[in-house]
Amino acid sequence: MNEGADDGGGAGGAARSPGCGPEGDGFVPSALGTREHWDAVYKRELQTFQEYGDTGEIWFGEESMTRLIRWMQKHKIPLDASVLDIGTGNGVFLVELAKFGFSDVTGIDYSPSAIQLSQNIIEKEGLSNIKLKVEDFLNPSTKLSGFHICIDKGTFDAISLNPDNAIEKRKQYVESLSRVLKVKGFFLITSCNWTKEELLDEFSEGFELFEELPTPKFSFGGRSGNSVAALVFQKT
Ligand SMILES: C[S@@+](CC[C@H](N)C(=O)[O-])C[C@H]1O[C@@H](n2cnc3c(N)ncnc32)[C@H](O)[C@@H]1O
C-alpha cells in the first residue's frame, strides 16, 4: 500500500507495488500493519496540523470520498442513517459526511493520535455532532453496533499487512463487521491491496456484492486494470 495512494494510479501507476498487494502466496508483513506505525504517523500529522493547519494525507485522494458520497446520494441513503468510518485516520471523511448533511456519523481508530487529530480537525471545522472513539476494530466494544453503513478506506488493507497472523486478523475483521452492521446494511470498501475477486472471496460469508464502483483504469506494459477496487457489499 502506498501512502497517499490516489485514484489516478494509487499504486504508482502499476496494479501492485511493494506494500500494496500480496507477493507470492500471501502478504508481505509490514510495519503498515501495526498500531505503532499508525500511531507514529498520526502523532507526526497531529503536530503538523497544530503547527501549520495541514490536515495531512487523504488516502486514495479526494475523489475516493466524492465517489462514496455520490453512491450514498444515488441510493437515497437517509441523512439520519448511522455511518461508521472504520479506521478513520485524520477523520476528513467524517467532516465531508457531516458537511453533506449526515447527522449520525461515527469514526473509530485504534490510534489515539489519529482520534486526537480528527477531534482537532472537526473542532476547527466548527462541527460538533461527530462521534469519535479509540477502538480496535478487531475487538470492538459492545456499544459499537447497529450501523446502517460502514466505510473502509485502506483499513482492511492495513490489517492485511499485520506481521502477526494476518489471516486470523482478516477473519476477525469480517466477524467484527458482521457484529456492527445491521442486516441489509451496506459496507463500502476501497482497497489497493485486493482485487474485486479477492474481496468477493474475503467477504463471501454473510455479505453479498451490491455494486462495484468505477475507479480509474491504468495501462502499463500492454496490460490494463484498476489499481484501486471500490465495492459495496450488503449484509445478508
Ligand atoms: C491507510 S490508513 C486510512 C485512513 C483513512 N481511512 C483514510 O482514508 O484516510 C489506515 C487506518 O486504519 C487504522 N487502523 C488499522 N488497523 C486498525 C484496527 N484494527 N482498528 C482500528 N483502526 C485501525 C490506522 O490507524 C489508520 O488510521
The ligand as a Tripos MOL2 file, in Angstrom:
@<TRIPOS>MOLECULE
LIG
   27    29     1     0     0
SMALL
NO_CHARGES

@<TRIPOS>ATOM
      1 C1         -4.4550    3.5840    5.3100 C.3       1 LIG1
      2 S1         -4.9920    4.4320    6.7380 S.3       1 LIG1
      3 C2         -6.5400    5.0720    6.1480 C.3       1 LIG1
      4 C3         -7.0860    6.2050    6.9600 C.3       1 LIG1
      5 C4         -8.4350    6.7760    6.4710 C.3       1 LIG1
      6 N1         -9.4550    5.7270    6.3820 N.3       1 LIG1
      7 C5         -8.3080    7.4600    5.1300 C.2       1 LIG1
      8 O1         -8.9400    7.0280    4.1610 O.co2     1 LIG1
      9 O2         -7.5820    8.4640    5.0370 O.co2     1 LIG1
     10 C6         -5.4920    3.0350    7.7630 C.3       1 LIG1
     11 C7         -6.1270    3.4460    9.0840 C.3       1 LIG1
     12 O3         -6.6200    2.2930    9.7490 O.3       1 LIG1
     13 C8         -6.3470    2.3810   11.1250 C.3       1 LIG1
     14 N2         -6.3850    1.0060   11.6540 N.ar      1 LIG1
     15 C9         -5.6080   -0.0510   11.2700 C.ar      1 LIG1
     16 N3         -5.9470   -1.1630   11.9570 N.ar      1 LIG1
     17 C10        -6.9830   -0.8060   12.7710 C.ar      1 LIG1
     18 C11        -7.7620   -1.5220   13.7290 C.ar      1 LIG1
     19 N4         -7.5390   -2.8170   13.9910 N.pl3     1 LIG1
     20 N5         -8.7410   -0.8630   14.3810 N.ar      1 LIG1
     21 C12        -8.9650    0.4520   14.1410 C.ar      1 LIG1
     22 N6         -8.2440    1.1830   13.2740 N.ar      1 LIG1
     23 C13        -7.2640    0.5660   12.5800 C.ar      1 LIG1
     24 C14        -4.9770    3.0790   11.1660 C.3       1 LIG1
     25 O4         -4.6930    3.6460   12.4210 O.3       1 LIG1
     26 C15        -5.1580    4.1250   10.0550 C.3       1 LIG1
     27 O5         -5.7510    5.2890   10.5530 O.3       1 LIG1
@<TRIPOS>BOND
     1     1     2 1
     2     2     3 1
     3     2    10 1
     4     3     4 1
     5     4     5 1
     6     5     6 1
     7     5     7 1
     8     7     8 2
     9     7     9 1
    10    10    11 1
    11    11    12 1
    12    11    26 1
    13    12    13 1
    14    13    14 1
    15    13    24 1
    16    14    15 ar
    17    14    23 ar
    18    15    16 ar
    19    16    17 ar
    20    17    18 ar
    21    17    23 ar
    22    18    19 1
    23    18    20 ar
    24    20    21 ar
    25    21    22 ar
    26    22    23 ar
    27    24    25 1
    28    24    26 1
    29    26    27 1
@<TRIPOS>SUBSTRUCTURE
     1 LIG1         1 GROUP 0 **** ****
